Amino acid sequence: EIASCLVGSEMCIRDSKWFQRAALNNYVPAKHSLGALLIQQNKNPASITQAEKWLIQAARAGYAESSLLMGRQLQQSDLTEEKAKAVIWYEVAQQQGSAEAEKLAENLRPQVNPEAINLARQQIQRVLDGQN
């Protein structure tokens, strides 16, 4: 389990290498796990950017947990635009079968203006279509 991985431990490094090999071989759960591991390690902005790339690839393949994690990451921001994107990622996760995502989107939506949500919906759709 990713959550039990101690940052910097030998097991964590070994898991990271395994996930990377599996992800590069297009194994979708490994793409999610590698993205989640990079977020957990949270070493620098480049790691977060790489994590998001793996999570987006898994989300494009219909992996709801990746869409949910993208929403959770963005929700932590103080920026309205990021919170709007979080709402949309939760909606995507819901469409992919996440029961938890609907409640998260409902709770966050009132904090974000509709225009920001509409813009975020367009941006996330482009990402999911592979245009960004």
Accessible surface in RSA format (square Angstrom, percent):
REM  Atomic radii and reference values for relative SASA: ProtOr
REM  Chains: A
REM  Algorithm: Lee & Richards
REM  Probe-radius: 1.40
REM  Slices: 20
REM RES _ NUM      All-atoms   Total-Side   Main-Chain    Non-polar    All polar
REM                ABS   REL    ABS   REL    ABS   REL    ABS   REL    ABS   REL
RES GLU A   1   172.12  98.8 109.65  83.0  62.48 148.8  53.21 102.9 118.91  97.1
RES ILE A   2    28.95  16.5  27.35  20.4   1.60   3.9  28.09  20.2   0.86   2.3
RES ALA A   3    80.63  74.1  53.67  82.8  26.96  61.3  59.53  83.8  21.09  55.9
RES SER A   4    78.50  66.3  55.16  73.6  23.34  53.8  51.42 109.5  27.07  37.9
RES CYS A   5     6.61   5.0   1.70   1.9   4.91  11.5   3.10   7.8   3.52   3.8
RES LEU A   6   132.09  73.6 129.07  92.3   3.02   7.6 130.42  91.6   1.67   4.5
RES VAL A   7    78.15  51.4  50.05  45.3  28.10  67.7  50.05  43.5  28.10  76.2
RES GLY A   8    53.06  65.4   0.00   N/A  53.06  65.4  29.68  81.5  23.38  52.4
RES SER A   9    33.93  28.7  23.22  31.0  10.70  24.7  31.92  68.0   2.01   2.8
RES GLU A  10   133.55  76.7 122.43  92.6  11.12  26.5  50.99  98.6  82.56  67.4
RES MET A  11   109.03  56.5 106.72  70.6   2.31   5.5  81.82  69.6  27.21  36.1
RES CYS A  12     0.18   0.1   0.18   0.2   0.00   0.0   0.00   0.0   0.18   0.2
RES ILE A  13    85.23  48.5  84.02  62.6   1.22   2.9  85.23  61.4   0.00   0.0
RES ARG A  14   128.16  53.8 124.28  63.4   3.87   9.2  68.99  94.3  59.17  35.9
RES ASP A  15    45.74  32.0  44.65  44.4   1.10   2.6   3.87   9.1  41.88  41.8
RES SER A  16    25.35  21.4  25.35  33.8   0.00   0.0   5.69  12.1  19.66  27.5
RES LYS A  17   121.22  59.1 119.16  73.1   2.07   4.9  69.10  62.2  52.13  55.5
RES TRP A  18   123.72  49.7 123.56  59.8   0.16   0.4  93.63  49.9  30.09  48.8
RES PHE A  19    30.16  15.1  30.16  18.7   0.00   0.0  30.16  18.3   0.00   0.0
RES GLN A  20    85.26  47.7  85.26  62.3   0.00   0.0   8.03  17.1  77.23  58.6
RES ARG A  21   145.63  61.1 143.95  73.4   1.68   4.0  68.33  93.4  77.29  46.8
RES ALA A  22    14.60  13.4   8.16  12.6   6.44  14.6  14.20  20.0   0.40   1.1
RES ALA A  23     1.98   1.8   0.00   0.0   1.98   4.5   0.00   0.0   1.98   5.2
RES LEU A  24   124.45  69.3  93.04  66.6  31.41  79.0  95.57  67.1  28.89  77.7
RES ASN A  25   120.93  83.4  94.79  91.6  26.15  63.0  25.55  61.5  95.39  92.2
RES ASN A  26   105.14  72.5  90.49  87.4  14.66  35.3  21.93  52.8  83.21  80.4
RES TYR A  27   114.34  53.4 110.38  62.8   3.96  10.3  75.47  56.7  38.87  47.9
RES VAL A  28    36.04  23.7  34.37  31.1   1.66   4.0  34.37  29.9   1.66   4.5
RES PRO A  29    44.72  32.6  44.09  40.2   0.63   2.3  44.42  36.7   0.30   1.9
RES ALA A  30     1.01   0.9   0.00   0.0   1.01   2.3   0.92   1.3   0.08   0.2
RES LYS A  31    19.13   9.3  19.13  11.7   0.00   0.0   1.31   1.2  17.82  19.0
RES HIS A  32    27.92  15.3  27.92  19.4   0.00   0.0  12.51  12.9  15.41  17.9
RES SER A  33    19.74  16.7  19.74  26.3   0.00   0.0   0.00   0.0  19.74  27.7
RES LEU A  34     5.55   3.1   5.55   4.0   0.00   0.0   5.55   3.9   0.00   0.0
RES GLY A  35     0.00   0.0   0.00   N/A   0.00   0.0   0.00   0.0   0.00   0.0
RES ALA A  36    15.99  14.7  12.83  19.8   3.16   7.2  13.08  18.4   2.91   7.7
RES LEU A  37     0.66   0.4   0.66   0.5   0.00   0.0   0.66   0.5   0.00   0.0
RES LEU A  38    28.76  16.0  28.76  20.6   0.00   0.0  28.76  20.2   0.00   0.0
RES ILE A  39    20.63  11.7  16.65  12.4   3.98   9.6  16.65  12.0   3.98  10.8
RES GLN A  40    66.78  37.3  40.66  29.7  26.12  62.2  36.26  77.2  30.52  23.1
RES GLN A  41    32.44  18.1  19.89  14.5  12.56  29.9   0.31   0.7  32.14  24.4
RES ASN A  42    97.64  67.3  80.04  77.3  17.60  42.4  10.06  24.2  87.58  84.7
RES LYS A  43   135.32  66.0 100.77  61.8  34.54  82.2  58.42  52.6  76.89  81.9
RES ASN A  44    70.12  48.4  62.70  60.6   7.42  17.9  29.55  71.1  40.57  39.2
RES PRO A  45   110.99  80.9 104.98  95.7   6.01  21.8 109.93  90.8   1.06   6.6
RES ALA A  46    72.87  67.0  59.76  92.2  13.11  29.8  66.46  93.6   6.41  17.0
RES SER A  47    20.40  17.2  15.62  20.8   4.78  11.0   4.93  10.5  15.47  21.7
RES ILE A  48    35.58  20.2  35.58  26.5   0.00   0.0  35.58  25.6   0.00   0.0
RES THR A  49    68.82  48.9  68.27  69.2   0.55   1.3  42.78  57.5  26.04  39.4
RES GLN A  50    71.20  39.8  70.54  51.6   0.66   1.6  27.28  58.1  43.93  33.3
RES ALA A  51     0.00   0.0   0.00   0.0   0.00   0.0   0.00   0.0   0.00   0.0
RES GLU A  52    48.87  28.1  48.87  37.0   0.00   0.0   4.61   8.9  44.26  36.1
RES LYS A  53   112.20  54.7 108.55  66.6   3.65   8.7  61.53  55.4  50.67  54.0
RES TRP A  54    17.10   6.9  17.10   8.3   0.00   0.0  14.68   7.8   2.42   3.9
RES LEU A  55     0.00   0.0   0.00   0.0   0.00   0.0   0.00   0.0   0.00   0.0
RES ILE A  56    29.08  16.5  29.08  21.7   0.00   0.0  29.08  20.9   0.00   0.0
RES GLN A  57    64.01  35.8  57.97  42.4   6.04  14.4  14.46  30.8  49.55  37.6
RES ALA A  58     0.00   0.0   0.00   0.0   0.00   0.0   0.00   0.0   0.00   0.0
RES ALA A  59     1.73   1.6   0.00   0.0   1.73   3.9   0.00   0.0   1.73   4.6
RES ARG A  60   101.12  42.5  66.40  33.8  34.72  82.7  34.08  46.6  67.04  40.6
RES ALA A  61    63.49  58.4  20.67  31.9  42.82  97.4  33.71  47.5  29.78  78.9
RES GLY A  62    38.92  48.0   0.00   N/A  38.92  48.0  22.63  62.1  16.30  36.5
RES TYR A  63    66.74  31.2  63.09  35.9   3.65   9.5  36.98  27.8  29.76  36.7
RES ALA A  64    18.24  16.8  13.64  21.1   4.60  10.5  13.64  19.2   4.60  12.2
RES GLU A  65    88.71  50.9  87.48  66.2   1.23   2.9  34.20  66.1  54.51  44.5
RES SER A  66     0.00   0.0   0.00   0.0   0.00   0.0   0.00   0.0   0.00   0.0
RES SER A  67     0.00   0.0   0.00   0.0   0.00   0.0   0.00   0.0   0.00   0.0
RES LEU A  68     1.36   0.8   1.36   1.0   0.00   0.0   1.36   1.0   0.00   0.0
RES LEU A  69    34.63  19.3  34.16  24.4   0.47   1.2  34.31  24.1   0.32   0.9
RES MET A  70     8.33   4.3   8.33   5.5   0.00   0.0   8.26   7.0   0.07   0.1
RES GLY A  71     0.00   0.0   0.00   N/A   0.00   0.0   0.00   0.0   0.00   0.0
RES ARG A  72    89.33  37.5  86.07  43.9   3.26   7.8  34.94  47.8  54.39  33.0
RES GLN A  73    40.98  22.9  30.97  22.6  10.01  23.8   3.02   6.4  37.96  28.8
RES LEU A  74    18.93  10.5  17.59  12.6   1.34   3.4  18.93  13.3   0.00   0.0
RES GLN A  75    55.78  31.2  53.58  39.2   2.20   5.2  12.03  25.6  43.75  33.2
RES GLN A  76   134.85  75.4 102.33  74.8  32.52  77.4  47.52 101.1  87.33  66.2
RES SER A  77    28.83  24.4  17.65  23.6  11.18  25.7  22.97  48.9   5.86   8.2
RES ASP A  78   141.33  99.0 112.28 111.8  29.05  68.7  35.02  82.4 106.30 106.0
RES LEU A  79   107.70  60.0 106.08  75.9   1.62   4.1 107.70  75.6   0.00   0.0
RES THR A  80    57.32  40.8  52.95  53.7   4.37  10.4  18.42  24.7  38.90  58.8
RES GLU A  81    98.65  56.6  96.55  73.0   2.10   5.0  46.69  90.3  51.96  42.4
RES GLU A  82    40.26  23.1  40.26  30.5   0.00   0.0   5.68  11.0  34.57  28.2
RES LYS A  83    42.93  20.9  42.93  26.3   0.00   0.0  25.40  22.9  17.53  18.7
RES ALA A  84     0.09   0.1   0.09   0.1   0.00   0.0   0.09   0.1   0.00   0.0
RES LYS A  85    52.21  25.5  52.21  32.0   0.00   0.0   8.75   7.9  43.46  46.3
RES ALA A  86     0.00   0.0   0.00   0.0   0.00   0.0   0.00   0.0   0.00   0.0
RES VAL A  87     0.00   0.0   0.00   0.0   0.00   0.0   0.00   0.0   0.00   0.0
RES ILE A  88     6.25   3.6   6.25   4.7   0.00   0.0   6.25   4.5   0.00   0.0
RES TRP A  89     2.51   1.0   2.51   1.2   0.00   0.0   0.85   0.5   1.66   2.7
RES TYR A  90     0.94   0.4   0.92   0.5   0.02   0.1   0.00   0.0   0.94   1.2
RES GLU A  91    28.45  16.3  27.80  21.0   0.65   1.5  14.55  28.1  13.90  11.3
RES VAL A  92    14.83   9.8  14.83  13.4   0.00   0.0  14.83  12.9   0.00   0.0
RES ALA A  93     0.00   0.0   0.00   0.0   0.00   0.0   0.00   0.0   0.00   0.0
RES GLN A  94    72.91  40.8  62.54  45.7  10.37  24.7  16.19  34.5  56.72  43.0
RES GLN A  95   152.85  85.5 112.83  82.5  40.02  95.3  48.37 103.0 104.49  79.2
RES GLN A  96    50.67  28.3  19.67  14.4  31.00  73.8  21.40  45.6  29.27  22.2
RES GLY A  97    63.05  77.7   0.00   N/A  63.05  77.7  34.93  95.9  28.11  63.0
RES SER A  98    13.70  11.6   3.15   4.2  10.55  24.3   9.14  19.5   4.56   6.4
RES ALA A  99    98.05  90.1  68.09 105.1  29.96  68.2  80.09 112.8  17.96  47.6
RES GLU A 100    83.76  48.1  72.67  55.0  11.09  26.4  42.20  81.6  41.56  33.9
RES ALA A 101     0.00   0.0   0.00   0.0   0.00   0.0   0.00   0.0   0.00   0.0
RES GLU A 102    81.54  46.8  81.27  61.5   0.27   0.6  11.85  22.9  69.68  56.9
RES LYS A 103   127.03  62.0 125.71  77.1   1.32   3.1  80.07  72.1  46.96  50.0
RES LEU A 104    41.02  22.8  40.29  28.8   0.73   1.8  40.44  28.4   0.58   1.6
RES ALA A 105     1.51   1.4   1.51   2.3   0.00   0.0   1.51   2.1   0.00   0.0
RES GLU A 106    85.03  48.8  74.53  56.4  10.51  25.0  29.14  56.4  55.89  45.6
RES ASN A 107    84.25  58.1  70.92  68.5  13.33  32.1  28.44  68.5  55.81  53.9
RES LEU A 108     1.13   0.6   0.63   0.4   0.50   1.3   1.13   0.8   0.00   0.0
RES ARG A 109    88.06  37.0  86.23  44.0   1.83   4.4  47.16  64.5  40.90  24.8
RES PRO A 110   110.72  80.7  68.95  62.9  41.77 151.8  82.08  67.8  28.64 178.0
RES GLN A 111   114.90  64.3  80.26  58.7  34.65  82.5  40.65  86.5  74.25  56.3
RES VAL A 112     9.51   6.3   0.13   0.1   9.38  22.6   2.03   1.8   7.48  20.3
RES ASN A 113    73.30  50.6  64.62  62.4   8.68  20.9  28.42  68.4  44.88  43.4
RES PRO A 114    91.09  66.4  88.21  80.4   2.88  10.5  90.79  75.0   0.31   1.9
RES GLU A 115   125.64  72.1 119.50  90.4   6.14  14.6  67.96 131.4  57.68  47.1
RES ALA A 116    16.74  15.4   8.52  13.1   8.23  18.7  14.47  20.4   2.27   6.0
RES ILE A 117    12.22   7.0  12.22   9.1   0.00   0.0  12.22   8.8   0.00   0.0
RES ASN A 118    78.99  54.5  77.39  74.8   1.60   3.8  20.00  48.1  58.99  57.0
RES LEU A 119    90.65  50.5  88.46  63.3   2.19   5.5  89.96  63.2   0.69   1.8
RES ALA A 120     2.39   2.2   1.72   2.6   0.68   1.5   2.04   2.9   0.35   0.9
RES ARG A 121    97.15  40.8  96.59  49.2   0.56   1.3  55.44  75.8  41.71  25.3
RES GLN A 122   100.80  56.4  94.66  69.2   6.14  14.6  32.19  68.5  68.61  52.0
RES GLN A 123    50.80  28.4  50.80  37.1   0.00   0.0   9.75  20.8  41.05  31.1
RES ILE A 124     6.47   3.7   6.47   4.8   0.00   0.0   6.47   4.7   0.00   0.0
RES GLN A 125    92.36  51.6  91.26  66.7   1.10   2.6  37.22  79.2  55.14  41.8
RES ARG A 126    91.73  38.5  91.68  46.7   0.05   0.1  36.80  50.3  54.93  33.3
RES VAL A 127    20.65  13.6  20.65  18.7   0.00   0.0  20.65  17.9   0.00   0.0
RES LEU A 128    38.61  21.5  23.85  17.1  14.77  37.1  23.85  16.7  14.77  39.7
RES ASP A 129    84.65  59.3  50.93  50.7  33.71  79.7  18.48  43.5  66.16  66.0
RES GLY A 130    48.73  60.1   0.00   N/A  48.73  60.1  15.44  42.4  33.30  74.6
RES GLN A 131   117.67  65.8  85.52  62.5  32.15  76.6  37.93  80.7  79.74  60.5
RES ASN A 132   112.44  77.5  60.42  58.4  52.03 125.3  50.47 121.5  61.97  59.9
END  Absolute sums over single chains surface
CHAIN  1 A     7470.5       6248.4       1222.2       3870.3       3600.2
END  Absolute sums over all chains
TOTAL          7470.5       6248.4       1222.2       3870.3       3600.2
